[in-house]
Amino acid sequence: MVRIGLLIAVLAITDRQQRIMLTIKLSKLGKKNHKLFRVIITEKGRDPYGHALEVLGSYDQYQKKLQVKNDRVTYWLSKGAQMTNTINNLLVTHGVIDREKIVPKKKTKTSEKRQAQRKAKADKQKEAEKAVASETPAEETLEEEIKPEEEVVKEEIKPEEEVVKEEIKPEETAA
């Protein structure tokens, strides 16, 4: 009877361990204005400041020093443990693992008011572009009509300038 109870307890523990997702994350330590971090492995939903399965190392953000047990990190990763984006980027930067850095995604929900403002601004820009596009052919036709008149005015001015120049020249020679 004792053996059956022991067997059931062992099966329950192994079944529970299979369902638990483990993550490698940072746990904050240190003083108020000088924070230090522990690299720990714990259950995903658990508070990082409470119980940790194992302390894998430490990180000093001011000196940029990462001290990690490389063999234990690779062991836990081989067992299926996940990492936070920050831990992944730290381990890649310091050469502990060979992966790519992860760019953290900001999950910010924009308010309906802000979305409406953006939509209104985009609509205004589209209307302005349409107005510019519709005015451009009209302006070109107006410019074509104006250009011949300007040429006529320029041609009329040129002979008068020559006459004025001729009048000035005899006065200079007389003086």
Secondary structure, DSSP 8 states (H G I E B T S, - for coil): -HHHHHHHHHHHHHHHHHH--EEEEEEEEE-SSSEEEEEEEEETTS-TTS--SEEEEEEETTTTEEEE-HHHHHHHHHTT-EE-HHHHHHHHHTTSS--------------HHHHHHHHHHHHHHHHHHHHHHHHHHHHHHHHHHHHHHHHHHHHHHHHHHHHHHHHHHHHHHH-
